[in-house]
Amino acid sequence: MKTLNNNTIKVLIKIRDKENNLGLCQGRGITKEEVLKRCDLSDSTVNRAIKLLLEYGYIKEGIKNINKKTYYITQNGIGMLKSINKKTI
């Protein structure tokens, strides 16, 4: 399995949007297009990051928004972000 990098972490952070109540549960997932708007990364970089985050179990697919896939952060993803925050303090 590939290792996580800064771009992957940036995408994970942007999937979890507490202010707009997005990406926190299956019914309030965030689309890839919304993630692209929130971070300064290319489409292919975001696609690779989403694929990797799904493999690690840090995100899951949510309920589709019309015909677009949505994603939300899992408890494992939240735990991983918390562990990164603790290491940077």
NORGIJO-V595224 format. One record per residue. N is the residue number from 1. RES is the residue in three letters. PSI is psi in whole degrees, -180 to 180 (none if undefined). NEAR is the number of other C-alpha atoms within 8 Angstrom. D_CENTER is the distance of its C-alpha to the mean C-alpha in whole Angstrom. Layout:
[[N,RES,PSI,NEAR,D_CENTER] [N,RES,PSI,NEAR,D_CENTER]]
//
This chain:
[[1,MET,140,2,18] [2,LYS,157,4,16] [3,THR,156,4,15] [4,LEU,148,7,12] [5,ASN,-179,6,13] [6,ASN,-40,6,13] [7,ASN,-39,10,11] [8,THR,-43,13,8] [9,ILE,-40,9,8] [10,LYS,-42,9,8] [11,VAL,-44,13,5] [12,LEU,-43,13,3] [13,ILE,-40,9,6] [14,LYS,-25,10,6] [15,ILE,-35,13,4] [16,ARG,102,11,6] [17,ASP,89,11,9] [18,LYS,-39,8,12] [19,GLU,-42,5,15] [20,ASN,7,5,15] [21,ASN,45,8,14] [22,LEU,149,14,11] [23,GLY,14,15,8] [24,LEU,-17,13,10] [25,CYS,168,11,12] [26,GLN,-37,12,13] [27,GLY,-12,6,15] [28,ARG,46,12,13] [29,GLY,168,15,10] [30,ILE,139,12,8] [31,THR,161,11,10] [32,LYS,-37,11,9] [33,GLU,-39,6,12] [34,GLU,-37,8,11] [35,VAL,-43,13,8] [36,LEU,-39,12,11] [37,LYS,-32,7,13] [38,ARG,-21,7,11] [39,CYS,151,9,11] [40,ASP,65,6,14] [41,LEU,159,8,13] [42,SER,163,7,15] [43,ASP,-44,7,14] [44,SER,-35,6,15] [45,THR,-42,9,12] [46,VAL,-41,15,9] [47,ASN,-46,9,11] [48,ARG,-42,8,11] [49,ALA,-44,11,8] [50,ILE,-44,11,7] [51,LYS,-45,8,10] [52,LEU,-42,11,10] [53,LEU,-35,12,7] [54,LEU,-42,10,9] [55,GLU,-42,7,12] [56,TYR,-16,7,11] [57,GLY,16,10,10] [58,TYR,-21,15,8] [59,ILE,162,14,6] [60,LYS,163,11,9] [61,GLU,137,10,10] [62,GLY,-166,13,11] [63,ILE,135,10,15] [64,LYS,145,8,15] [65,ASN,96,8,16] [66,ILE,-101,4,19] [67,ASN,12,5,19] [68,LYS,138,7,15] [69,LYS,147,11,12] [70,THR,161,13,10] [71,TYR,151,15,7] [72,TYR,155,18,6] [73,ILE,142,16,6] [74,THR,174,12,9] [75,GLN,-36,7,12] [76,ASN,-40,9,12] [77,GLY,-42,12,8] [78,ILE,-42,10,10] [79,GLY,-39,8,13] [80,MET,-43,9,12] [81,LEU,-40,9,11] [82,LYS,-40,8,14] [83,SER,-35,8,16] [84,ILE,-43,8,15] [85,ASN,-40,8,16] [86,LYS,-36,7,19] [87,LYS,-26,6,20] [88,THR,-9,5,20] [89,ILE,none,4,22]]
//
